[in-house]
């Protein structure tokens, strides 16, 4: 499909089908969804878009998430056996494995990775086995998704990011108004990190191994003397160029204080400098 359809009209139809569920889905509905899925694959429609007017600089596109959910309604569970050796798979007919060609410039190393159809994977992306990219995700050019890493549904990964081994980028389809996890350009997510619940990691931030971020996690900035927290309509925002490591905070009320309990926190110990740049150059040697 080379032409881009009328997105406003497509949005109206998808929202109508989502809100007013028909008795059955017709071939026309399936063809409409195929057009929508193609736009996801090409990165023309996204579950979230940059928007400087919004908290965190991103706007959720609820209609796109409705379209993804519509695909689950339309599809039937079918046998997908034989697609990969003798393995057996049973999944929705509307979400097969994503098809790649050599001309697309994506490097997928053998070893059991899986990328679902309906996501954008840009030129120069490296996929190390085994990793998984879910429907609705957007992985921009030059990024690396390392072994045992997850890019969840609708997560948005910028250019030249490194999602290290066993890192988890949480996904969200419902509620449709919830912002997905965002990692902007040149972000390094260390091994065994977990980023969840619409957290926005701004450009060039570095998350050390084992950092966990969600709406309940405060981020203590030792450099600037501030504490970053999610608020009612504002996601947790990790500042640009920050270097974040795992930390803890002591409870100050009983009985937690009496028991000596500490809760998880994240700590900004510095902002990127020449020393940081030298430590993260290894990725270029792997390409």
N, C-alpha and C positions, 0 to 999 in steps of 0.2 A: 504494500500500500504506500504510494508515494505522496498522495495528496493529504493535506491536513483538513479534516472536516470542520464544519461550523461548531466551535467548542461551546458556544452559548446554547445552541440547539441541543447538542449532545448532553450538556449538563442538565437541561430541562427534562429531557427524556429519562435520564438516569434517576434524577430525583423523583420523578413521577412514579417510575417502576419500583423504586425503593420504598416510597411512602404509601403507594397504593398497589399492594401485591396482587398480581393477576391470578386468576384461577389456574392457568398453566402458562408456561413460557413458549413462545412460538419460535420458528426458525428466524423470523425477523429480529426477535429479541436476542437470539444467539449471535446473529451477524452483527448487531449493534455492540454487543459485548466484545466481540472479536476486534472491532474497530477500536474500542476503548483500550483493550489490552495491548494492541499494537502501539497506541500512543504512550502507554506506560513504558513499553519496551524501548521506545525511541526517546524517552525523556521529555516528551512534549507536554504531558500532564504529570504533575507530581503531587504527592500527598501534603507537601508543605512548600511554600515559596518564600524567598527572601523578601522582607517587607520592613523597611526602616521605621515605619510608623508603629509597629507592634512591639510589645515587650519582648526582649530577646532578639528582635530583628527578624522574626519569622512569623508567617501566617499559615495556619492550617487550612487545607482545602477539603472541607467536609464532603463535598460532592464527589471528590475522587475516592475517598474512603468508602462512600456509599456504593460507588461503582465496583470497587473491589469486593465488597460484601455481596453485591448483587451477583457476582460471578460464582460465589459459593452456592447461592440459591439456585441459579440456573443450571449449574453443573450436576452431573450424576457421578456417583462413585463407580469407577471402572477399574479393571485390572490393567496395570501397566507393566506386567511381567515381561522380562526379556529386553527391557530398554538398557539395562546395565548388566551384562553377563547373565547369570541365572538368578539374579535377585528378584524378589517379588515386591511390587508396590501396588497399593490400592488407594487411589486419590480421585479428586474431582476432575472430571473430563475437561473443565475449563482452565485448569492449572497444570498443564504438563511440565516437564523439564524444559527450561529455556534452551532455544536453539542458537548456537553460535557458529560462525564461520571464521576461517583463518584471517580473512580480510577485515574482520572486526577489531583485530588487534588486542584481544583479551587473552591473557596467558592463564590456562587452567592446567595445573600440574596434576598428573595421574595420582589417584589414591582415595577416591570415595567422596569427593565434594559433590554438593547438590545446589543448583541454582534454579529457583522456581520461575516459571514464565510470569510476565507482568511486572518485571523490575528493570531498571536501567543500570547497565554496567558499562562504563565508559572505556574508551581506547586506552591501552596501557595498564589496565587493572591486572594485578597478579593475584591468583587464587591458589593458596597453598592447602594441601589436603590434610585432614578432611575439614571442610568449612561449609557454611550454609548461608545463602542469601534468600530471604523470604520475599513474597509477593509485595509489591508496592515500594520496595526499597529503591534508593537512588544512590549509586556508588560512582562518583565522578572520576575523571581521567587520572591515571597515574597512581591510584591508591593500591595498597596491598591488604588483602584479607588473609591473615595467617592461619596456621593450623588450629583446628578446634574452635575457631572464632565463629560467632553468630552475628549476622546483620538482620535484625528482626523486621517484621512487616512495617513498611512505611518509613523506616529509619532513613535519614538523609546524611550521606557521607560525602564530604567535599573532595577537592582535588588533592592529590599527593598526601593522603592520609596513610597512616600505618595502624591497622587494627591488629594488635599482636596476638600471639598464641593464647587461646582459651579466653579471650576477651568476649564479653557479652554486650551487644548493643541492643537494648530491649526494643520490642515492637509494640505497636498499638493499632488496633483497628476499631475497637469500641471503647468508650463512646466516640462517635465520629468527630466530635468537636475537640478531642484531645490532641494536643500537639505531640508529634512523634519526637524521638531523640534526634538531635542535630549535632553533628560534628563538622565544623566548618573546615576550610582549606588548611592543609599542612598540620593537622592535628596528629599527635602521636598518642595512641592509647596503649599503655603497657600491658604485659601479660596478666591474665586473671582479673582484669578490671571488669566492672559491671556498671553500665550507664543506663538508667531507667527513667520512666515517668516524665518524658518530655524535657529532660535536661538539655540545655544548649551549651555546647563546648565551643567557645569562640576560637578564631583563627590562631594557629601556631601554638596552642596550648599543649602541654605535655602532661600526661597522667602517668605517674609512676605505677609500677606493678602493684596490683591488689587494691587500687582505689575503687571504692563503691560510691556512686552518686545517684541519688533519687530526691524526691521532693521533701523527704524528712532529714536529709543530710545537710548540715551546715558546712560551709567551706570557710575556714579561718585563714585570713590573709595576714601573715606575719609581716609582710613587707609594707603594706599600706595601712595596716591596723584596722581592717574592716572585716565584717562577717557577711558572707553571701548566703542568702536563704531564699527558698521559693516562697511566694506569697499567693494570695487567693487567685489572682489572674496573671501572675508572673511566674515563669518557670525558674528553676535553679539555673543560674548563668555562671559559667566558669570563664573568668576574664581572658582576653587575648594575651598570648605570650606567657601565661602563668605556668609554673611548674608545680604540680600538685602531688603530694605523697599521702599515704594512709596515716591517720592519726586517731586520737581518742580524746574524749572530754569526760571529766569526772562528774558524777551526779552530786548535786549540792543539797538535795533534800533527803529526808529520811523516808524509808529505810535504806535507800540506795547509798547515801553517804556513809551510813554506819557499816554497811557491808563492803564498802570500798569498790563499788561498781563503776565502771566507765563505759560510755557508749561510743560507737564508731563516729568518726569525723574525718574530714579531709582538710589538709593543711597546704596552703601556698607558701612554699619556703623560699622561692625566688622567682624572677622573671627571666625569660630566655636571654642567654648571653653567648659569648664565643665558646665557653666551655660546654654549654648545652648543645650547641651546633656540632661540636666535634664528637660528642657521644652518640649522636643519632645519624651519623654519616654511613653507618654500616649498611643501611637499607639499599643504597645505590649499588652496592657490590652484588646484591642478590638478583638484579634485574638482567 
